[in-house]
């Protein structure tokens, strides 16, 4: 069979919602091109009967099995069945749990789905996301001080997608656009509690992104918004502003949203550390 058309089956078996398992599998699968992968998902598998149904499906379409089963008996049952079928299986939590067990000097609880209610993480993410959406693009400036992070930057510097990504991690983020010729909002200048981060990009990158945006909108008029000389002046002014305000900055020219968010999280972590 041509390698470009190879088709595989991947089975994901979880005793909880499967959020962790699905994220790990998707991240791994994203590294492979030229293959067709059929994913089979089995969530909330907490009894032998439920597991038996999953095993029957695996027999029909043999393939790689990823699982998160903290119940020792169910885990043994699945491993035995996979070995009998000569199907490779991998417990994605086995190594992290073993490392934690050794490091903490404590035994795990074997509680299904325990990772999802340790600290109300889900509720925190929802609240952060609602806050971020309400404070997108300079909205509700009088509540900026309730944010953990405020992103500031010119148009098309990934402020909104980075804000949303961080909110999905439970961080309350607001973002404020910089408009040429317009002064900074007083509410922004007066902030002391949130971490304010300046996002900027090279003029060439900004022009490219902005022209693509204009084309998408069907805008064909000449405009300083995507004029290279105008954008160069805008970037220079922006960077001087960040320096004057003593805000940490991130160059997003060649960064993905995930990389920008990681850089913000690093800055936030450094800020939270007690001063030595």
Buried (B, 14 or more C-beta within 10 A) or exposed (E): EEEEEEEBBBBBBBBBBBBBBBEBBEEEEEEEEEEEBEBBBBBEBBEEEBBEEBBEEBEEEBBBBBBBBBBEEBBEBBBEBBEEBEBEBEBBBEEEBEEEEEEEEEEEEBEBBEBEEEEEEEEBBBBBBEBBEEBBEBEEBEEBBEBBBBBBBBBBBBBBEBBBBBBBBBBBBBBBBBEBEEEEBEBBEEBEEBBBBBBBBBBEBBBBBBBEBBEEEEEEEEEEBBBEEBBBBBBEBBBEBBEEBEBBBBBBBEBEBEEBBBBBBEBBEEEEEEEE
